[in-house]
Amino acid sequence: MFAVTAARFNADDPLSGLELGERPDPAAPDGWATVTVKAASLNHHDLWTLRGVGIREDRLPIVLGCDGAGVDENGDEVVIHSVISDPDWLGDETLDPRRSLLSEKYDGTFAEKVVVPRRNLVPKPPELSWEEAACLPTAWLTAYRMLFTQGGVQPGDTVLVQGAGGGVATALIVLGKAAGLRVWATSGSEAKRKRALDLGADAVFERGAKLPDRVDAVMETVGAATWGHSLRALRPGGTLVVSGATSGFNPSAELNRVFFLQLRVVGSTMGTRDELGKLVKLCQTAGVRPVIDEVMPLTEARRGFEKMARGELFGKIVFTL
């Protein structure tokens, strides 16, 4: 089968380890299903893998890709939940200390076929296209959990989304508006600020700009470049939810601000299968749809990776098969 793999790690030149070509068809163990992939979407996780973050070298070569949707052996259309937990784990899969994501321990979705535990399959409704469904399991599920599980926001709250343009950030804007929140967003790009307004953001600001008021919650995926601004933006007792740090992992903690204003700093990683099911239902019933930057065939995956590495995205890149 054709697949896109990480063959080598290179922190400075991650795309040098990207290879496209033939791989053996996967074999499904007992309790696992084989899915013929129709569409898969790109995440920053795939670039981090090529840099050697979160994966051991003895796993190489490994098929990349966390997100995907396709057809199982029974002909059912499915969305793939990419958090692989221990078979004996009960409860929230994201808290299983032995969990992994597809493309960390097991081959991912950037291939003609992928095998996953059968419990990781969520029915795909006909209202969602393959491309839309393939965007949900990582970036959009991450955004759903950040807002509604970890952030605990309520309709009418004001939420600041840092770094409008990425897959998680665009999902936060769309989902936040669907839930009745007042959504503010930041970006260093005037074009991305304009597009955030088009998505429904109530106001947009340059990165680091003074805001007209303090917010109830900040959704943080940028990291070091926006961390101080995120803390300053919160009202006393507000919540900062962090699920990524694309600009760096070690900002100044500003603990004095955290304890004096009694801020809540909450980590968030991916989401559960049940949350993915609720997200799919929300898209189905409320007409919410993922923001797609570009759709391209999997054979052109290198171009998609290059576009992400340059930071030129607004929304998701989706590969089709």
matplotlib code that plots the C-alpha trace (Angstrom):
import matplotlib.pyplot as plt

x = [0.0, 1.1, 2.0, 3.7, 6.3, 8.8, 12.0, 14.5, 14.5, 16.0, 15.2, 16.5, 15.3, 12.3, 11.1, 14.4, 13.0, 9.7, 9.4, 6.5, 6.2, 5.1, 4.6, 3.3, -0.4, -1.2, -2.6, -5.3, -4.9, -7.9, -10.2, -8.8, -10.3, -8.9, -10.0, -9.7, -8.7, -10.7, -9.2, -6.7, -5.7, -2.3, -1.4, 1.6, 2.1, 3.3, 6.0, 7.0, 7.3, 9.8, 11.8, 11.9, 9.6, 7.3, 8.6, 11.6, 13.9, 13.3, 9.7, 11.0, 10.0, 6.4, 3.4, 2.5, -1.0, -3.4, -6.6, -8.6, -11.9, -12.8, -14.6, -14.2, -14.3, -18.1, -18.6, -19.4, -18.3, -16.3, -14.2, -11.1, -10.4, -6.6, -6.0, -5.0, -5.4, -4.5, -7.2, -7.8, -8.1, -11.5, -12.6, -11.0, -8.6, -6.5, -5.5, -4.2, -0.4, 0.1, -1.9, -0.4, -1.6, -1.6, 1.8, 3.6, 3.5, 1.2, 1.2, -1.0, -3.6, -1.4, -1.8, -4.3, -5.2, -4.8, -5.6, -7.0, -8.9, -12.5, -13.6, -11.9, -14.3, -17.1, -19.9, -19.5, -22.9, -23.7, -24.0, -20.2, -17.9, -14.8, -12.6, -14.7, -14.8, -11.0, -10.4, -12.3, -10.3, -7.2, -7.5, -11.2, -11.5, -8.7, -10.6, -13.9, -12.2, -10.4, -13.6, -16.2, -14.4, -11.3, -12.3, -15.8, -17.0, -20.6, -22.7, -22.0, -18.4, -15.6, -12.8, -9.5, -8.0, -4.3, -2.8, -5.8, -5.0, -4.0, -6.3, -7.1, -7.5, -9.9, -11.9, -12.0, -13.5, -16.2, -17.1, -17.0, -19.5, -21.7, -21.9, -22.9, -19.5, -18.0, -14.8, -11.8, -8.7, -5.1, -2.7, 0.4, -1.0, -3.6, -4.9, -5.5, -7.2, -9.6, -10.3, -10.9, -13.6, -15.1, -15.3, -17.3, -14.8, -16.3, -13.0, -9.4, -6.2, -2.5, -0.4, 0.3, -2.1, -3.8, -7.4, -10.4, -11.4, -10.2, -11.5, -13.0, -10.8, -7.8, -7.2, -3.4, -1.7, 1.2, 3.3, 6.3, 5.4, 2.0, 2.1, 2.6, -0.1, -2.5, -1.9, -2.4, -5.6, -7.4, -9.8, -9.2, -10.2, -10.0, -8.8, -5.9, -6.2, -3.1, -2.9, 0.3, 3.4, 4.4, 6.6, 8.4, 7.8, 9.5, 8.0, 8.4, 5.8, 4.8, 3.7, 3.1, 0.3, -1.1, -1.5, -2.3, -5.2, -6.1, -5.8, -6.4, -3.8, -5.2, -3.5, -5.6, -4.6, -6.8, -10.2, -12.1, -14.0, -17.3, -16.2, -15.5, -19.0, -20.5, -18.4, -19.6, -23.2, -22.7, -21.4, -24.3, -27.1, -25.8, -24.3, -20.8, -18.1, -14.3, -12.3, -10.2, -7.3, -6.6, -7.4, -4.7, -4.0, -1.8, 0.8, 1.4, 1.8, 5.3, 3.8, 1.3, 4.1, 6.1, 3.1, 2.5, 6.2, 6.1, 3.0, 0.9, -2.2, -5.6, -7.5, -6.6, -4.8, -6.5, -5.0, -7.4, -6.9]
y = [0.0, 3.6, 5.4, 8.5, 7.6, 9.1, 7.3, 9.5, 12.2, 15.7, 18.5, 21.2, 19.8, 17.6, 17.1, 15.4, 12.3, 12.2, 9.4, 8.5, 5.1, 1.5, -0.2, -3.7, -3.9, -4.0, -7.1, -6.5, -8.3, -9.8, -7.0, -4.6, -3.4, -2.6, 0.7, 1.7, 5.4, 7.9, 11.1, 12.0, 15.4, 16.9, 18.1, 19.7, 16.4, 15.0, 17.6, 17.0, 13.3, 14.1, 16.1, 13.1, 14.5, 12.0, 8.9, 6.5, 5.9, 2.2, 2.8, 3.9, 3.7, 4.5, 5.7, 9.2, 10.6, 10.9, 11.9, 9.8, 8.6, 5.7, 2.4, -0.7, -4.3, -4.4, -1.4, 1.0, 4.6, 5.6, 8.3, 7.1, 8.0, 8.1, 7.8, 4.1, 3.1, -0.1, -2.7, -3.0, 0.7, 2.0, 5.6, 8.7, 7.3, 10.5, 9.8, 6.3, 6.4, 3.8, 5.6, 6.6, 8.3, 6.7, 7.3, 7.1, 3.3, 2.1, 3.1, 6.1, 7.2, 8.5, 5.3, 3.4, 1.2, 1.5, -0.9, 0.4, -1.1, -1.7, 0.4, 3.4, 3.6, 6.2, 6.1, 8.9, 10.6, 11.1, 14.9, 15.0, 14.7, 12.5, 15.6, 17.2, 14.0, 13.5, 16.9, 16.0, 13.4, 15.5, 19.3, 19.6, 17.1, 18.9, 22.2, 20.6, 19.2, 22.5, 24.5, 22.3, 19.8, 21.5, 25.1, 24.7, 27.8, 28.9, 30.7, 34.4, 33.9, 35.7, 33.4, 34.5, 32.2, 32.7, 32.3, 32.2, 30.2, 26.8, 23.8, 23.9, 27.7, 27.8, 24.9, 26.9, 29.9, 27.9, 25.8, 28.7, 30.7, 27.6, 27.4, 31.0, 32.4, 35.8, 34.8, 37.0, 35.9, 37.1, 36.7, 38.3, 38.2, 40.8, 38.3, 35.7, 38.2, 39.1, 35.4, 34.9, 37.6, 35.8, 32.6, 34.4, 35.9, 38.9, 40.8, 40.2, 41.7, 41.7, 39.3, 40.8, 43.7, 45.3, 44.0, 46.1, 43.9, 40.8, 37.4, 34.4, 31.9, 31.7, 28.9, 28.5, 26.5, 28.8, 28.6, 30.8, 33.6, 34.3, 32.8, 36.2, 37.8, 34.9, 35.3, 39.1, 38.7, 36.7, 38.1, 37.0, 33.4, 32.9, 29.7, 29.2, 26.0, 24.8, 22.0, 22.9, 25.1, 25.4, 28.5, 26.9, 24.9, 27.0, 30.5, 32.5, 31.0, 34.3, 32.4, 35.6, 36.4, 32.9, 32.7, 36.4, 36.3, 32.7, 31.7, 28.1, 26.7, 23.5, 21.1, 19.4, 16.6, 15.3, 13.9, 10.7, 8.5, 9.7, 13.4, 12.6, 11.1, 14.3, 16.4, 14.4, 14.8, 18.6, 18.9, 16.8, 18.7, 22.3, 22.5, 23.1, 22.2, 22.1, 24.9, 23.4, 25.3, 22.9, 19.4, 17.5, 13.9, 11.9, 11.6, 15.4, 15.1, 16.7, 19.9, 19.9, 19.4, 22.2, 24.5, 23.7, 24.1, 27.7, 28.6, 29.4, 27.6, 28.8, 25.7, 22.1, 20.4, 17.2, 14.4, 12.2, 8.7]
z = [0.0, -0.5, 2.7, 4.1, 6.8, 9.2, 8.3, 10.3, 12.9, 12.3, 14.7, 12.4, 9.1, 9.9, 6.3, 5.5, 7.3, 5.3, 2.9, 0.5, -1.0, -0.6, 2.7, 3.6, 4.2, 7.9, 9.7, 12.3, 15.7, 17.5, 18.5, 15.9, 12.7, 9.3, 7.9, 4.2, 4.6, 2.5, 4.0, 6.6, 7.9, 8.9, 12.4, 14.0, 15.8, 12.5, 12.3, 15.9, 15.2, 12.3, 14.9, 17.2, 19.9, 21.7, 19.9, 20.2, 17.3, 17.5, 16.3, 12.9, 10.2, 11.2, 9.1, 10.1, 10.7, 13.7, 12.0, 9.5, 8.3, 6.1, 5.7, 7.9, 6.8, 7.2, 4.9, 7.7, 7.3, 10.4, 12.1, 13.8, 17.5, 17.6, 21.3, 21.8, 25.4, 27.3, 26.7, 30.4, 31.0, 32.1, 32.0, 30.3, 27.7, 27.8, 31.4, 30.7, 31.5, 28.8, 26.1, 22.8, 19.7, 16.3, 14.7, 18.0, 18.7, 16.0, 12.3, 11.5, 9.0, 6.1, 4.2, 2.1, 5.2, 9.0, 11.8, 15.1, 18.1, 17.1, 20.1, 18.5, 15.6, 15.7, 13.1, 10.5, 9.7, 6.0, 6.6, 7.0, 3.9, 4.2, 4.3, 7.1, 9.1, 8.8, 10.6, 13.8, 15.8, 16.7, 16.3, 16.6, 19.4, 21.2, 20.9, 22.1, 25.2, 25.9, 25.8, 27.3, 29.6, 30.8, 30.3, 31.8, 29.9, 29.8, 27.2, 27.4, 28.7, 26.9, 25.6, 24.1, 21.4, 20.9, 17.4, 15.1, 12.0, 13.2, 13.2, 16.9, 17.0, 14.1, 15.7, 19.0, 17.2, 15.4, 18.3, 20.7, 18.6, 18.2, 22.0, 22.6, 23.7, 23.0, 21.1, 20.8, 18.8, 18.2, 15.3, 14.1, 10.6, 9.4, 6.8, 9.5, 11.8, 8.9, 8.4, 12.1, 11.9, 8.9, 11.0, 13.6, 16.1, 17.8, 17.9, 16.8, 18.1, 17.2, 19.2, 22.6, 22.2, 25.3, 25.4, 26.2, 29.1, 30.9, 29.7, 31.5, 29.8, 27.4, 25.0, 24.6, 21.9, 21.0, 24.2, 25.0, 22.5, 24.0, 27.6, 29.4, 27.4, 28.2, 31.9, 31.8, 29.8, 32.5, 35.0, 38.7, 39.0, 35.2, 33.5, 31.1, 29.1, 27.4, 24.8, 22.9, 22.7, 19.1, 19.9, 22.9, 26.0, 28.7, 29.1, 32.4, 34.7, 36.4, 39.5, 41.4, 39.0, 39.1, 42.9, 43.5, 41.0, 41.8, 38.1, 37.0, 34.6, 33.1, 30.7, 28.0, 25.6, 22.8, 24.0, 24.7, 22.3, 24.0, 23.4, 19.8, 19.5, 20.9, 18.6, 15.6, 16.7, 17.3, 13.7, 12.5, 14.3, 14.5, 11.0, 12.4, 9.9, 10.1, 8.5, 5.6, 4.2, 1.3, 0.1, -1.8, -2.7, -0.3, -3.0, -2.6, 1.2, 1.1, -0.2, 2.7, 5.3, 3.7, 3.9, 7.6, 8.4, 6.9, 9.0, 5.9, 7.0, 8.0, 9.0, 8.1, 5.3, 4.3, 2.2, 0.2, -1.2]

ax = plt.figure().add_subplot(projection="3d")
ax.plot(x, y, z, "-o")
ax.set_aspect("equal")
plt.show()
